[in-house]
């Protein structure tokens, strides 16, 4: 079984566990904390992977000096590292998008079921806009799969 399927399952289960609590804050605390955690992971993992790719790129170009070609093994490792980096980044962005949609839905539910109308109104608007941005991003990726994430 793919590890990403397990991670998505865990995220969904954690979000659904909020229905077992009785607090009026349950619809915004847990989903927004999960959203923030995923966003933080993106900001932590991306520079780490960029450093690895940059290191391999430097190694390759050092092996080219004085020749018309570089070390083939380093080149293949560099290309594999770039592909892996893109795959991980896109997977994390999809997780963030899924969590954004789930958070948006939970904010609407919180608005309907609790007394904290002002809080849920603002969070619904924010996560509604983020959901629209994610969906636009998805359409753009499907149409033209190029850019800094690929």
C-alpha positions in Angstrom: 0.0 0.0 0.0 1.2 3.5 -0.8 2.3 5.6 2.2 0.5 8.6 0.8 -2.9 6.8 0.9 -2.3 6.1 4.5 -1.4 9.7 5.2 -4.5 11.0 3.5 -6.6 8.4 5.4 -5.1 9.6 8.7 -5.8 13.3 7.9 -9.4 12.5 7.0 -9.9 10.4 10.2 -8.4 13.2 12.4 -10.7 15.7 10.8 -13.8 13.5 11.3 -12.9 12.9 15.0 -13.8 16.5 15.7 -17.5 15.5 15.5 -16.9 13.6 18.8 -16.0 16.7 20.8 -18.6 19.1 22.2 -16.8 22.5 22.0 -17.9 25.3 19.7 -14.2 25.6 18.6 -14.0 22.1 17.3 -14.8 23.1 13.7 -11.9 25.5 13.4 -9.1 24.4 15.8 -8.3 20.9 14.5 -8.7 21.5 10.8 -6.8 24.7 10.8 -4.0 23.2 12.9 -3.7 20.3 10.5 -3.7 22.8 7.6 -0.9 24.8 9.3 1.1 21.6 9.9 1.0 20.6 6.3 1.9 24.1 5.2 4.9 24.0 7.6 6.0 20.7 6.3 6.0 22.1 2.8 8.2 25.0 4.0 10.6 22.6 5.8 10.9 19.9 3.1 11.2 22.1 0.0 14.5 23.8 1.1 16.0 20.5 2.1 15.2 18.9 -1.2 16.4 22.0 -3.1 19.8 21.8 -1.2 20.2 18.2 -2.3 19.4 19.0 -5.9 21.7 22.0 -5.9 24.5 19.9 -4.4 24.2 17.2 -7.1 24.0 19.9 -9.7 27.3 21.4 -8.4 28.9 18.0 -8.4 27.9 17.4 -12.0 29.2 20.7 -13.2 32.5 20.1 -11.4 32.8 16.8 -13.2 32.4 18.6 -16.5 35.4 20.9 -16.1 37.9 20.3 -18.9 35.7 17.8 -20.6 32.7 18.0 -23.0 30.6 15.7 -20.7 30.2 15.1 -17.0 29.9 12.1 -14.7 27.0 10.0 -16.0 26.2 8.5 -12.5 25.9 12.0 -11.0 23.8 13.2 -13.9 21.4 10.3 -13.4 21.3 10.8 -9.7 20.6 14.5 -10.3 17.7 13.8 -12.6 16.2 11.2 -10.2 16.6 13.6 -7.4 14.8 16.4 -9.3 11.9 14.0 -10.2 11.6 12.9 -6.6 11.6 16.4 -5.4 8.8 17.4 -7.8 6.8 14.3 -6.8 7.1 15.0 -3.1 6.3 18.7 -3.5 3.2 18.0 -5.7 2.0 15.4 -3.2 2.3 17.8 -0.3 0.5 20.5 -2.3 -2.3 18.0 -3.0 -2.5 17.2 0.7 -2.7 20.9 1.5 -5.4 21.3 -1.1 -7.5 18.4 0.2 -7.1 19.8 3.8 -8.1 23.2 2.5 -11.3 21.9 1.0 -12.0 19.9 4.2 -11.4 22.9 6.3 -13.6 25.0 4.2 -16.5 22.5 4.5 -15.9 22.3 8.3 -16.0 26.1 8.6 -19.4 26.2 6.8 -20.7 23.5 9.2 -19.3 25.4 12.2 -21.1 28.6 10.9 -24.4 26.7 10.7 -24.1 24.8 14.0 -22.5 27.1 16.5 -23.0 30.5 18.0 -19.6 31.9 16.9 -20.9 33.2 13.6 -18.3 36.0 13.1 -15.4 33.6 13.5 -16.7 31.0 11.2 -17.8 33.6 8.7 -14.3 34.9 8.3 -12.6 31.5 8.3 -15.2 30.3 5.7 -14.3 33.2 3.4 -10.6 32.7 3.8 -10.7 29.0 3.2 -13.3 29.4 0.4 -10.8 31.7 -1.4 -8.0 29.2 -0.7 -10.1 26.4 -2.1 -10.8 28.4 -5.3 -7.1 29.1 -5.6 -6.3 25.4 -5.2 -8.9 24.4 -7.8 -7.5 27.0 -10.2 -4.0 25.6 -9.6 -5.3 22.1 -10.3 -6.8 23.1 -13.6 -3.6 24.9 -14.6 -1.5 21.8 -13.7 -3.8 19.6 -15.8 -3.6 22.0 -18.8 0.1 22.9 -18.7 2.2 20.7 -16.5 5.3 22.9 -16.4 6.7 25.4 -14.1 8.6 25.7 -10.8 6.9 22.7 -9.2 7.6 20.2 -12.1 
